[in-house]
Amino acid sequence: MKKYTVIYERGKRNWSAYLPDLPGCVATGKTRPIVVRRIKEAVALHIESLRFHGEAVPPPTTEAGVLRLSA
């Protein structure tokens, strides 16, 4: 099982998500739970499409962390 980093961004009216290691694989939704469900579906379809077209599935290489700064 591969583990890809997902970036979730909150906008003024919605959420978005993307995977740096899978260019073009994005999702949006009104709430975070909706965008989580949609990005999972998008990843499955994205990988299926890559394989169908004989393209390599990029390996996960991106890592994310949280940096806490004092005020």
PQR file of N, CA, C, O and H, with PARSE charges and radii, in Angstrom:
ATOM      1  N   MET A   1       0.848  -1.182   0.000 -0.4000 1.5000
ATOM      2  CA  MET A   1       0.000   0.000   0.000 -0.0000 2.0000
ATOM      3  C   MET A   1       0.891   1.242   0.000  0.5500 1.7000
ATOM      4  O   MET A   1       1.796   1.373   0.823 -0.5500 1.4000
ATOM      5  N   LYS A   2       0.618   2.145  -0.935 -0.4000 1.5000
ATOM      6  CA  LYS A   2       1.367   3.396  -1.016 -0.0000 2.0000
ATOM      7  C   LYS A   2       0.659   4.461  -0.196  0.5500 1.7000
ATOM      8  O   LYS A   2      -0.567   4.462  -0.082 -0.5500 1.4000
ATOM      9  H   LYS A   2      -0.118   2.038  -1.604  0.4000 1.0000
ATOM     10  N   LYS A   3       1.443   5.366   0.373 -0.4000 1.5000
ATOM     11  CA  LYS A   3       0.892   6.476   1.140 -0.0000 2.0000
ATOM     12  C   LYS A   3       1.316   7.780   0.474  0.5500 1.7000
ATOM     13  O   LYS A   3       2.502   8.105   0.418 -0.5500 1.4000
ATOM     14  H   LYS A   3       2.439   5.365   0.280  0.4000 1.0000
ATOM     15  N   TYR A   4       0.338   8.517  -0.026 -0.4000 1.5000
ATOM     16  CA  TYR A   4       0.592   9.791  -0.670 -0.0000 2.0000
ATOM     17  C   TYR A   4       0.217  10.936   0.260  0.5500 1.7000
ATOM     18  O   TYR A   4      -0.744  10.842   1.024 -0.5500 1.4000
ATOM     19  H   TYR A   4      -0.625   8.253   0.019  0.4000 1.0000
ATOM     20  N   THR A   5       0.979  12.007   0.186 -0.4000 1.5000
ATOM     21  CA  THR A   5       0.665  13.215   0.942 -0.0000 2.0000
ATOM     22  C   THR A   5      -0.446  13.970   0.241  0.5500 1.7000
ATOM     23  O   THR A   5      -0.380  14.204  -0.966 -0.5500 1.4000
ATOM     24  H   THR A   5       1.759  12.084  -0.434  0.4000 1.0000
ATOM     25  N   VAL A   6      -1.467  14.352   0.995 -0.4000 1.5000
ATOM     26  CA  VAL A   6      -2.580  15.143   0.475 -0.0000 2.0000
ATOM     27  C   VAL A   6      -2.529  16.508   1.146  0.5500 1.7000
ATOM     28  O   VAL A   6      -2.391  16.606   2.365 -0.5500 1.4000
ATOM     29  H   VAL A   6      -1.521  14.162   1.976  0.4000 1.0000
ATOM     30  N   ILE A   7      -2.642  17.554   0.345 -0.4000 1.5000
ATOM     31  CA  ILE A   7      -2.694  18.911   0.879 -0.0000 2.0000
ATOM     32  C   ILE A   7      -4.153  19.367   0.842  0.5500 1.7000
ATOM     33  O   ILE A   7      -4.792  19.368  -0.210 -0.5500 1.4000
ATOM     34  H   ILE A   7      -2.754  17.474  -0.645  0.4000 1.0000
ATOM     35  N   TYR A   8      -4.664  19.754   2.012 -0.4000 1.5000
ATOM     36  CA  TYR A   8      -6.022  20.274   2.124 -0.0000 2.0000
ATOM     37  C   TYR A   8      -5.930  21.775   2.360  0.5500 1.7000
ATOM     38  O   TYR A   8      -5.176  22.232   3.219 -0.5500 1.4000
ATOM     39  H   TYR A   8      -4.144  19.754   2.867  0.4000 1.0000
ATOM     40  N   GLU A   9      -6.697  22.533   1.598 -0.4000 1.5000
ATOM     41  CA  GLU A   9      -6.707  23.990   1.753 -0.0000 2.0000
ATOM     42  C   GLU A   9      -8.136  24.473   1.950  0.5500 1.7000
ATOM     43  O   GLU A   9      -9.052  24.088   1.224 -0.5500 1.4000
ATOM     44  H   GLU A   9      -7.309  22.163   0.900  0.4000 1.0000
ATOM     45  N   ARG A  10      -8.296  25.326   2.951 -0.4000 1.5000
ATOM     46  CA  ARG A  10      -9.618  25.882   3.225 -0.0000 2.0000
ATOM     47  C   ARG A  10      -9.738  27.228   2.529  0.5500 1.7000
ATOM     48  O   ARG A  10      -8.896  28.107   2.712 -0.5500 1.4000
ATOM     49  H   ARG A  10      -7.552  25.639   3.541  0.4000 1.0000
ATOM     50  N   GLY A  11     -10.786  27.386   1.731 -0.4000 1.5000
ATOM     51  CA  GLY A  11     -11.064  28.656   1.075 -0.0000 2.0000
ATOM     52  C   GLY A  11     -12.165  29.396   1.802  0.5500 1.7000
ATOM     53  O   GLY A  11     -12.616  28.963   2.862 -0.5500 1.4000
ATOM     54  H   GLY A  11     -11.470  26.672   1.582  0.4000 1.0000
ATOM     55  N   LYS A  12     -12.596  30.501   1.243 -0.4000 1.5000
ATOM     56  CA  LYS A  12     -13.670  31.279   1.867 -0.0000 2.0000
ATOM     57  C   LYS A  12     -14.983  30.519   1.889  0.5500 1.7000
ATOM     58  O   LYS A  12     -15.764  30.652   2.831 -0.5500 1.4000
ATOM     59  H   LYS A  12     -12.229  30.853   0.382  0.4000 1.0000
ATOM     60  N   ARG A  13     -15.238  29.710   0.839 -0.4000 1.5000
ATOM     61  CA  ARG A  13     -16.526  29.029   0.743 -0.0000 2.0000
ATOM     62  C   ARG A  13     -16.418  27.527   0.543  0.5500 1.7000
ATOM     63  O   ARG A  13     -17.440  26.846   0.470 -0.5500 1.4000
ATOM     64  H   ARG A  13     -14.604  29.602   0.073  0.4000 1.0000
ATOM     65  N   ASN A  14     -15.209  26.996   0.454 -0.4000 1.5000
ATOM     66  CA  ASN A  14     -15.071  25.565   0.199 -0.0000 2.0000
ATOM     67  C   ASN A  14     -13.699  25.064   0.635  0.5500 1.7000
ATOM     68  O   ASN A  14     -12.865  25.817   1.137 -0.5500 1.4000
ATOM     69  H   ASN A  14     -14.379  27.550   0.514  0.4000 1.0000
ATOM     70  N   TRP A  15     -13.498  23.781   0.429 -0.4000 1.5000
ATOM     71  CA  TRP A  15     -12.211  23.139   0.669 -0.0000 2.0000
ATOM     72  C   TRP A  15     -11.694  22.602  -0.661  0.5500 1.7000
ATOM     73  O   TRP A  15     -12.472  22.297  -1.565 -0.5500 1.4000
ATOM     74  H   TRP A  15     -14.176  23.168   0.021  0.4000 1.0000
ATOM     75  N   SER A  16     -10.381  22.492  -0.769 -0.4000 1.5000
ATOM     76  CA  SER A  16      -9.782  21.842  -1.930 -0.0000 2.0000
ATOM     77  C   SER A  16      -8.688  20.900  -1.439  0.5500 1.7000
ATOM     78  O   SER A  16      -8.182  21.024  -0.324 -0.5500 1.4000
ATOM     79  H   SER A  16      -9.748  22.741  -0.036  0.4000 1.0000
ATOM     80  N   ALA A  17      -8.343  19.960  -2.306 -0.4000 1.5000
ATOM     81  CA  ALA A  17      -7.296  18.997  -1.965 -0.0000 2.0000
ATOM     82  C   ALA A  17      -6.540  18.630  -3.226  0.5500 1.7000
ATOM     83  O   ALA A  17      -7.107  18.575  -4.318 -0.5500 1.4000
ATOM     84  H   ALA A  17      -8.754  19.860  -3.213  0.4000 1.0000
ATOM     85  N   TYR A  18      -5.244  18.379  -3.058 -0.4000 1.5000
ATOM     86  CA  TYR A  18      -4.427  17.916  -4.174 -0.0000 2.0000
ATOM     87  C   TYR A  18      -3.267  17.093  -3.641  0.5500 1.7000
ATOM     88  O   TYR A  18      -2.913  17.174  -2.465 -0.5500 1.4000
ATOM     89  H   TYR A  18      -4.783  18.424  -2.171  0.4000 1.0000
ATOM     90  N   LEU A  19      -2.687  16.304  -4.522 -0.4000 1.5000
ATOM     91  CA  LEU A  19      -1.539  15.472  -4.177 -0.0000 2.0000
ATOM     92  C   LEU A  19      -0.350  15.932  -5.009  0.5500 1.7000
ATOM     93  O   LEU A  19      -0.378  15.796  -6.232 -0.5500 1.4000
ATOM     94  H   LEU A  19      -2.975  16.238  -5.478  0.4000 1.0000
ATOM     95  N   PRO A  20       0.693  16.473  -4.386 -0.5600 1.5000
ATOM     96  CA  PRO A  20       1.848  16.941  -5.144  0.2800 2.0000
ATOM     97  C   PRO A  20       2.484  15.858  -6.018  0.5500 1.7000
ATOM     98  O   PRO A  20       3.054  16.168  -7.064 -0.5500 1.4000
ATOM     99  N   ASP A  21       2.393  14.614  -5.607 -0.4000 1.5000
ATOM    100  CA  ASP A  21       3.012  13.520  -6.359 -0.0000 2.0000
ATOM    101  C   ASP A  21       2.145  13.000  -7.496  0.5500 1.7000
ATOM    102  O   ASP A  21       2.606  12.189  -8.300 -0.5500 1.4000
ATOM    103  H   ASP A  21       1.930  14.362  -4.757  0.4000 1.0000
ATOM    104  N   LEU A  22       0.897  13.451  -7.578 -0.4000 1.5000
ATOM    105  CA  LEU A  22       0.004  13.059  -8.666 -0.0000 2.0000
ATOM    106  C   LEU A  22      -0.527  14.327  -9.338  0.5500 1.7000
ATOM    107  O   LEU A  22      -1.670  14.720  -9.103 -0.5500 1.4000
ATOM    108  H   LEU A  22       0.522  14.110  -6.925  0.4000 1.0000
ATOM    109  N   PRO A  23       0.290  14.963 -10.165 -0.5600 1.5000
ATOM    110  CA  PRO A  23      -0.124  16.222 -10.793  0.2800 2.0000
ATOM    111  C   PRO A  23      -1.453  16.078 -11.528  0.5500 1.7000
ATOM    112  O   PRO A  23      -1.682  15.111 -12.255 -0.5500 1.4000
ATOM    113  N   GLY A  24      -2.316  17.059 -11.320 -0.4000 1.5000
ATOM    114  CA  GLY A  24      -3.623  17.058 -11.965 -0.0000 2.0000
ATOM    115  C   GLY A  24      -4.709  16.367 -11.180  0.5500 1.7000
ATOM    116  O   GLY A  24      -5.877  16.412 -11.566 -0.5500 1.4000
ATOM    117  H   GLY A  24      -2.130  17.844 -10.729  0.4000 1.0000
ATOM    118  N   CYS A  25      -4.350  15.732 -10.093 -0.4000 1.5000
ATOM    119  CA  CYS A  25      -5.334  15.040  -9.267 -0.0000 2.0000
ATOM    120  C   CYS A  25      -5.788  16.001  -8.167  0.5500 1.7000
ATOM    121  O   CYS A  25      -5.063  16.248  -7.204 -0.5500 1.4000
ATOM    122  H   CYS A  25      -3.402  15.696  -9.779  0.4000 1.0000
ATOM    123  N   VAL A  26      -6.995  16.536  -8.327 -0.4000 1.5000
ATOM    124  CA  VAL A  26      -7.513  17.539  -7.397 -0.0000 2.0000
ATOM    125  C   VAL A  26      -8.982  17.252  -7.095  0.5500 1.7000
ATOM    126  O   VAL A  26      -9.645  16.504  -7.814 -0.5500 1.4000
ATOM    127  H   VAL A  26      -7.584  16.336  -9.110  0.4000 1.0000
ATOM    128  N   ALA A  27      -9.472  17.856  -6.027 -0.4000 1.5000
ATOM    129  CA  ALA A  27     -10.891  17.750  -5.675 -0.0000 2.0000
ATOM    130  C   ALA A  27     -11.277  18.986  -4.877  0.5500 1.7000
ATOM    131  O   ALA A  27     -10.436  19.622  -4.241 -0.5500 1.4000
ATOM    132  H   ALA A  27      -8.934  18.464  -5.443  0.4000 1.0000
ATOM    133  N   THR A  28     -12.560  19.312  -4.924 -0.4000 1.5000
ATOM    134  CA  THR A  28     -13.095  20.398  -4.112 -0.0000 2.0000
ATOM    135  C   THR A  28     -14.394  19.940  -3.466  0.5500 1.7000
ATOM    136  O   THR A  28     -15.026  18.984  -3.916 -0.5500 1.4000
ATOM    137  H   THR A  28     -13.243  18.796  -5.441  0.4000 1.0000
ATOM    138  N   GLY A  29     -14.777  20.629  -2.417 -0.4000 1.5000
ATOM    139  CA  GLY A  29     -16.030  20.315  -1.742 -0.0000 2.0000
ATOM    140  C   GLY A  29     -16.384  21.399  -0.756  0.5500 1.7000
ATOM    141  O   GLY A  29     -15.522  22.167  -0.328 -0.5500 1.4000
ATOM    142  H   GLY A  29     -14.264  21.406  -2.052  0.4000 1.0000
ATOM    143  N   LYS A  30     -17.651  21.463  -0.395 -0.4000 1.5000
ATOM    144  CA  LYS A  30     -18.113  22.496   0.528 -0.0000 2.0000
ATOM    145  C   LYS A  30     -17.544  22.311   1.932  0.5500 1.7000
ATOM    146  O   LYS A  30     -17.292  23.288   2.637 -0.5500 1.4000
ATOM    147  H   LYS A  30     -18.351  20.839  -0.743  0.4000 1.0000
ATOM    148  N   THR A  31     -17.341  21.057   2.336 -0.4000 1.5000
ATOM    149  CA  THR A  31     -16.797  20.771   3.667 -0.0000 2.0000
ATOM    150  C   THR A  31     -15.571  19.871   3.535  0.5500 1.7000
ATOM    151  O   THR A  31     -15.347  19.258   2.491 -0.5500 1.4000
ATOM    152  H   THR A  31     -17.546  20.263   1.763  0.4000 1.0000
ATOM    153  N   ARG A  32     -14.791  19.801   4.595 -0.4000 1.5000
ATOM    154  CA  ARG A  32     -13.613  18.931   4.539 -0.0000 2.0000
ATOM    155  C   ARG A  32     -13.994  17.457   4.375  0.5500 1.7000
ATOM    156  O   ARG A  32     -13.369  16.769   3.568 -0.5500 1.4000
ATOM    157  H   ARG A  32     -14.973  20.299   5.443  0.4000 1.0000
ATOM    158  N   PRO A  33     -14.988  16.943   5.099 -0.5600 1.5000
ATOM    159  CA  PRO A  33     -15.356  15.537   4.873  0.2800 2.0000
ATOM    160  C   PRO A  33     -15.745  15.245   3.418  0.5500 1.7000
ATOM    161  O   PRO A  33     -15.440  14.175   2.891 -0.5500 1.4000
ATOM    162  N   ILE A  34     -16.415  16.196   2.781 -0.4000 1.5000
ATOM    163  CA  ILE A  34     -16.777  15.994   1.382 -0.0000 2.0000
ATOM    164  C   ILE A  34     -15.528  15.947   0.514  0.5500 1.7000
ATOM    165  O   ILE A  34     -15.408  15.078  -0.350 -0.5500 1.4000
ATOM    166  H   ILE A  34     -16.663  17.065   3.209  0.4000 1.0000
ATOM    167  N   VAL A  35     -14.601  16.867   0.731 -0.4000 1.5000
ATOM    168  CA  VAL A  35     -13.392  16.887  -0.105 -0.0000 2.0000
ATOM    169  C   VAL A  35     -12.512  15.667   0.173  0.5500 1.7000
ATOM    170  O   VAL A  35     -11.821  15.199  -0.733 -0.5500 1.4000
ATOM    171  H   VAL A  35     -14.698  17.573   1.433  0.4000 1.0000
ATOM    172  N   VAL A  36     -12.517  15.147   1.386 -0.4000 1.5000
ATOM    173  CA  VAL A  36     -11.755  13.925   1.685 -0.0000 2.0000
ATOM    174  C   VAL A  36     -12.322  12.764   0.873  0.5500 1.7000
ATOM    175  O   VAL A  36     -11.570  12.000   0.269 -0.5500 1.4000
ATOM    176  H   VAL A  36     -13.078  15.527   2.122  0.4000 1.0000
ATOM    177  N   ARG A  37     -13.635  12.633   0.858 -0.4000 1.5000
ATOM    178  CA  ARG A  37     -14.253  11.568   0.073 -0.0000 2.0000
ATOM    179  C   ARG A  37     -13.955  11.730  -1.415  0.5500 1.7000
ATOM    180  O   ARG A  37     -13.639  10.762  -2.106 -0.5500 1.4000
ATOM    181  H   ARG A  37     -14.246  13.254   1.348  0.4000 1.0000
ATOM    182  N   ARG A  38     -14.058  12.954  -1.893 -0.4000 1.5000
ATOM    183  CA  ARG A  38     -13.836  13.202  -3.317 -0.0000 2.0000
ATOM    184  C   ARG A  38     -12.386  13.002  -3.744  0.5500 1.7000
ATOM    185  O   ARG A  38     -12.136  12.518  -4.848 -0.5500 1.4000
ATOM    186  H   ARG A  38     -14.315  13.741  -1.332  0.4000 1.0000
ATOM    187  N   ILE A  39     -11.433  13.361  -2.900 -0.4000 1.5000
ATOM    188  CA  ILE A  39     -10.035  13.180  -3.296 -0.0000 2.0000
ATOM    189  C   ILE A  39      -9.688  11.695  -3.317  0.5500 1.7000
ATOM    190  O   ILE A  39      -8.883  11.262  -4.141 -0.5500 1.4000
ATOM    191  H   ILE A  39     -11.637  13.755  -2.003  0.4000 1.0000
ATOM    192  N   LYS A  40     -10.280  10.916  -2.429 -0.4000 1.5000
ATOM    193  CA  LYS A  40     -10.061   9.461  -2.475 -0.0000 2.0000
ATOM    194  C   LYS A  40     -10.554   8.894  -3.796  0.5500 1.7000
ATOM    195  O   LYS A  40      -9.877   8.078  -4.423 -0.5500 1.4000
ATOM    196  H   LYS A  40     -10.934  11.268  -1.759  0.4000 1.0000
ATOM    197  N   GLU A  41     -11.743   9.331  -4.218 -0.4000 1.5000
ATOM    198  CA  GLU A  41     -12.293   8.885  -5.498 -0.0000 2.0000
ATOM    199  C   GLU A  41     -11.421   9.358  -6.657  0.5500 1.7000
ATOM    200  O   GLU A  41     -11.179   8.613  -7.607 -0.5500 1.4000
ATOM    201  H   GLU A  41     -12.293   9.993  -3.709  0.4000 1.0000
ATOM    202  N   ALA A  42     -10.951  10.604  -6.572 -0.4000 1.5000
ATOM    203  CA  ALA A  42     -10.115  11.164  -7.635 -0.0000 2.0000
ATOM    204  C   ALA A  42      -8.799  10.407  -7.775  0.5500 1.7000
ATOM    205  O   ALA A  42      -8.335  10.164  -8.889 -0.5500 1.4000
ATOM    206  H   ALA A  42     -11.147  11.210  -5.800  0.4000 1.0000
ATOM    207  N   VAL A  43      -8.206  10.040  -6.659 -0.4000 1.5000
ATOM    208  CA  VAL A  43      -6.939   9.294  -6.701 -0.0000 2.0000
ATOM    209  C   VAL A  43      -7.154   7.940  -7.365  0.5500 1.7000
ATOM    210  O   VAL A  43      -6.362   7.531  -8.215 -0.5500 1.4000
ATOM    211  H   VAL A  43      -8.583  10.237  -5.754  0.4000 1.0000
ATOM    212  N   ALA A  44      -8.208   7.251  -6.987 -0.4000 1.5000
ATOM    213  CA  ALA A  44      -8.480   5.937  -7.577 -0.0000 2.0000
ATOM    214  C   ALA A  44      -8.662   6.052  -9.088  0.5500 1.7000
ATOM    215  O   ALA A  44      -8.113   5.246  -9.840 -0.5500 1.4000
ATOM    216  H   ALA A  44      -8.851   7.582  -6.297  0.4000 1.0000
ATOM    217  N   LEU A  45      -9.421   7.038  -9.534 -0.4000 1.5000
ATOM    218  CA  LEU A  45      -9.653   7.228 -10.965 -0.0000 2.0000
ATOM    219  C   LEU A  45      -8.384   7.676 -11.686  0.5500 1.7000
ATOM    220  O   LEU A  45      -8.119   7.250 -12.810 -0.5500 1.4000
ATOM    221  H   LEU A  45      -9.867   7.692  -8.923  0.4000 1.0000
ATOM    222  N   HIS A  46      -7.612   8.525 -11.042 -0.4000 1.5000
ATOM    223  CA  HIS A  46      -6.363   9.024 -11.631 -0.0000 2.0000
ATOM    224  C   HIS A  46      -5.385   7.867 -11.872  0.5500 1.7000
ATOM    225  O   HIS A  46      -4.811   7.741 -12.954 -0.5500 1.4000
ATOM    226  H   HIS A  46      -7.827   8.871 -10.129  0.4000 1.0000
ATOM    227  N   ILE A  47      -5.209   7.043 -10.867 -0.4000 1.5000
ATOM    228  CA  ILE A  47      -4.289   5.904 -10.989 -0.0000 2.0000
ATOM    229  C   ILE A  47      -4.818   4.903 -12.020  0.5500 1.7000
ATOM    230  O   ILE A  47      -4.046   4.360 -12.810 -0.5500 1.4000
ATOM    231  H   ILE A  47      -5.676   7.146  -9.989  0.4000 1.0000
ATOM    232  N   GLU A  48      -6.110   4.663 -12.014 -0.4000 1.5000
ATOM    233  CA  GLU A  48      -6.703   3.765 -13.001 -0.0000 2.0000
ATOM    234  C   GLU A  48      -6.446   4.280 -14.423  0.5500 1.7000
ATOM    235  O   GLU A  48      -6.120   3.501 -15.319 -0.5500 1.4000
ATOM    236  H   GLU A  48      -6.737   5.104 -11.373  0.4000 1.0000
ATOM    237  N   SER A  49      -6.593   5.574 -14.622 -0.4000 1.5000
ATOM    238  CA  SER A  49      -6.363   6.174 -15.936 -0.0000 2.0000
ATOM    239  C   SER A  49      -4.897   6.069 -16.355  0.5500 1.7000
ATOM    240  O   SER A  49      -4.600   5.758 -17.509 -0.5500 1.4000
ATOM    241  H   SER A  49      -6.858   6.207 -13.894  0.4000 1.0000
ATOM    242  N   LEU A  50      -3.987   6.326 -15.425 -0.4000 1.5000
ATOM    243  CA  LEU A  50      -2.558   6.194 -15.741 -0.0000 2.0000
ATOM    244  C   LEU A  50      -2.250   4.772 -16.209  0.5500 1.7000
ATOM    245  O   LEU A  50      -1.590   4.579 -17.229 -0.5500 1.4000
ATOM    246  H   LEU A  50      -4.228   6.578 -14.488  0.4000 1.0000
ATOM    247  N   ARG A  51      -2.723   3.799 -15.472 -0.4000 1.5000
ATOM    248  CA  ARG A  51      -2.464   2.400 -15.825 -0.0000 2.0000
ATOM    249  C   ARG A  51      -3.107   2.036 -17.161  0.5500 1.7000
ATOM    250  O   ARG A  51      -2.492   1.353 -17.980 -0.5500 1.4000
ATOM    251  H   ARG A  51      -3.259   3.957 -14.643  0.4000 1.0000
ATOM    252  N   PHE A  52      -4.330   2.485 -17.384 -0.4000 1.5000
ATOM    253  CA  PHE A  52      -5.042   2.189 -18.630 -0.0000 2.0000
ATOM    254  C   PHE A  52      -4.262   2.709 -19.839  0.5500 1.7000
ATOM    255  O   PHE A  52      -4.219   2.068 -20.889 -0.5500 1.4000
ATOM    256  H   PHE A  52      -4.830   3.040 -16.719  0.4000 1.0000
ATOM    257  N   HIS A  53      -3.650   3.878 -19.671 -0.4000 1.5000
ATOM    258  CA  HIS A  53      -2.890   4.489 -20.762 -0.0000 2.0000
ATOM    259  C   HIS A  53      -1.424   4.052 -20.793  0.5500 1.7000
ATOM    260  O   HIS A  53      -0.629   4.593 -21.562 -0.5500 1.4000
ATOM    261  H   HIS A  53      -3.686   4.399 -18.818  0.4000 1.0000
ATOM    262  N   GLY A  54      -1.069   3.077 -19.960 -0.4000 1.5000
ATOM    263  CA  GLY A  54       0.284   2.542 -19.965 -0.0000 2.0000
ATOM    264  C   GLY A  54       1.324   3.467 -19.368  0.5500 1.7000
ATOM    265  O   GLY A  54       2.516   3.328 -19.643 -0.5500 1.4000
ATOM    266  H   GLY A  54      -1.715   2.638 -19.336  0.4000 1.0000
ATOM    267  N   GLU A  55       0.884   4.403 -18.560 -0.4000 1.5000
ATOM    268  CA  GLU A  55       1.807   5.340 -17.921 -0.0000 2.0000
ATOM    269  C   GLU A  55       2.162   4.848 -16.520  0.5500 1.7000
ATOM    270  O   GLU A  55       1.378   4.163 -15.864 -0.5500 1.4000
ATOM    271  H   GLU A  55      -0.084   4.516 -18.337  0.4000 1.0000
ATOM    272  N   ALA A  56       3.340   5.208 -16.092 -0.4000 1.5000
ATOM    273  CA  ALA A  56       3.792   4.817 -14.755 -0.0000 2.0000
ATOM    274  C   ALA A  56       3.055   5.630 -13.689  0.5500 1.7000
ATOM    275  O   ALA A  56       2.770   6.813 -13.872 -0.5500 1.4000
ATOM    276  H   ALA A  56       3.977   5.764 -16.625  0.4000 1.0000
ATOM    277  N   VAL A  57       2.761   4.978 -12.598 -0.4000 1.5000
ATOM    278  CA  VAL A  57       2.171   5.671 -11.451 -0.0000 2.0000
ATOM    279  C   VAL A  57       3.331   6.235 -10.630  0.5500 1.7000
ATOM    280  O   VAL A  57       4.164   5.478 -10.131 -0.5500 1.4000
ATOM    281  H   VAL A  57       2.992   4.017 -12.450  0.4000 1.0000
ATOM    282  N   PRO A  58       3.385   7.564 -10.488 -0.5600 1.5000
ATOM    283  CA  PRO A  58       4.505   8.157  -9.749  0.2800 2.0000
ATOM    284  C   PRO A  58       4.556   7.654  -8.309  0.5500 1.7000
ATOM    285  O   PRO A  58       3.520   7.514  -7.659 -0.5500 1.4000
ATOM    286  N   PRO A  59       5.744   7.385  -7.819 -0.5600 1.5000
ATOM    287  CA  PRO A  59       5.853   6.952  -6.424  0.2800 2.0000
ATOM    288  C   PRO A  59       5.633   8.130  -5.479  0.5500 1.7000
ATOM    289  O   PRO A  59       5.884   9.278  -5.847 -0.5500 1.4000
ATOM    290  N   PRO A  60       5.173   7.854  -4.279 -0.5600 1.5000
ATOM    291  CA  PRO A  60       5.034   8.939  -3.304  0.2800 2.0000
ATOM    292  C   PRO A  60       6.413   9.389  -2.833  0.5500 1.7000
ATOM    293  O   PRO A  60       7.222   8.573  -2.390 -0.5500 1.4000
ATOM    294  N   THR A  61       6.675  10.685  -2.932 -0.4000 1.5000
ATOM    295  CA  THR A  61       7.963  11.220  -2.482 -0.0000 2.0000
ATOM    296  C   THR A  61       7.803  12.429  -1.559  0.5500 1.7000
ATOM    297  O   THR A  61       8.722  12.780  -0.820 -0.5500 1.4000
ATOM    298  H   THR A  61       6.018  11.347  -3.292  0.4000 1.0000
ATOM    299  N   THR A  62       6.636  13.058  -1.608 -0.4000 1.5000
ATOM    300  CA  THR A  62       6.412  14.283  -0.831 -0.0000 2.0000
ATOM    301  C   THR A  62       6.045  13.946   0.608  0.5500 1.7000
ATOM    302  O   THR A  62       5.278  13.021   0.873 -0.5500 1.4000
ATOM    303  H   THR A  62       5.889  12.773  -2.209  0.4000 1.0000
ATOM    304  N   GLU A  63       6.607  14.713   1.524 -0.4000 1.5000
ATOM    305  CA  GLU A  63       6.250  14.607   2.936 -0.0000 2.0000
ATOM    306  C   GLU A  63       5.819  15.980   3.414  0.5500 1.7000
ATOM    307  O   GLU A  63       6.273  16.992   2.881 -0.5500 1.4000
ATOM    308  H   GLU A  63       7.230  15.465   1.309  0.4000 1.0000
ATOM    309  N   ALA A  64       4.960  16.027   4.401 -0.4000 1.5000
ATOM    310  CA  ALA A  64       4.501  17.283   4.960 -0.0000 2.0000
ATOM    311  C   ALA A  64       4.694  17.269   6.463  0.5500 1.7000
ATOM    312  O   ALA A  64       4.747  16.212   7.090 -0.5500 1.4000
ATOM    313  H   ALA A  64       4.591  15.204   4.835  0.4000 1.0000
ATOM    314  N   GLY A  65       4.796  18.430   7.014 -0.4000 1.5000
ATOM    315  CA  GLY A  65       4.947  18.556   8.449 -0.0000 2.0000
ATOM    316  C   GLY A  65       4.243  19.825   8.910  0.5500 1.7000
ATOM    317  O   GLY A  65       3.767  20.626   8.105 -0.5500 1.4000
ATOM    318  H   GLY A  65       4.753  19.290   6.505  0.4000 1.0000
ATOM    319  N   VAL A  66       4.194  19.979  10.192 -0.4000 1.5000
ATOM    320  CA  VAL A  66       3.593  21.172  10.781 -0.0000 2.0000
ATOM    321  C   VAL A  66       4.681  21.902  11.553  0.5500 1.7000
ATOM    322  O   VAL A  66       5.381  21.321  12.382 -0.5500 1.4000
ATOM    323  H   VAL A  66       4.581  19.328  10.846  0.4000 1.0000
ATOM    324  N   LEU A  67       4.801  23.168  11.263 -0.4000 1.5000
ATOM    325  CA  LEU A  67       5.783  24.011  11.956 -0.0000 2.0000
ATOM    326  C   LEU A  67       5.031  24.965  12.854  0.5500 1.7000
ATOM    327  O   LEU A  67       4.271  25.807  12.376 -0.5500 1.4000
ATOM    328  H   LEU A  67       4.233  23.640  10.590  0.4000 1.0000
ATOM    329  N   ARG A  68       5.236  24.840  14.145 -0.4000 1.5000
ATOM    330  CA  ARG A  68       4.538  25.721  15.092 -0.0000 2.0000
ATOM    331  C   ARG A  68       5.461  26.887  15.445  0.5500 1.7000
ATOM    332  O   ARG A  68       6.612  26.696  15.837 -0.5500 1.4000
ATOM    333  H   ARG A  68       5.853  24.156  14.533  0.4000 1.0000
ATOM    334  N   LEU A  69       4.932  28.081  15.296 -0.4000 1.5000
ATOM    335  CA  LEU A  69       5.687  29.297  15.596 -0.0000 2.0000
ATOM    336  C   LEU A  69       5.042  30.021  16.772  0.5500 1.7000
ATOM    337  O   LEU A  69       3.818  30.094  16.875 -0.5500 1.4000
ATOM    338  H   LEU A  69       3.997  28.236  14.978  0.4000 1.0000
ATOM    339  N   SER A  70       5.858  30.539  17.630 -0.4000 1.5000
ATOM    340  CA  SER A  70       5.303  31.320  18.729 -0.0000 2.0000
ATOM    341  C   SER A  70       5.042  32.745  18.227  0.5500 1.7000
ATOM    342  O   SER A  70       5.758  33.259  17.368 -0.5500 1.4000
ATOM    343  H   SER A  70       6.853  30.479  17.546  0.4000 1.0000
ATOM    344  N   ALA A  71       4.024  33.353  18.772 -0.4000 1.5000
ATOM    345  CA  ALA A  71       3.611  34.689  18.317 -0.0000 2.0000
ATOM    346  C   ALA A  71       4.593  35.757  18.691  0.5500 1.7000
ATOM    347  O   ALA A  71       4.380  36.928  18.376 -0.5500 1.4000
ATOM    348  H   ALA A  71       3.442  32.935  19.470  0.4000 1.0000
TER
END
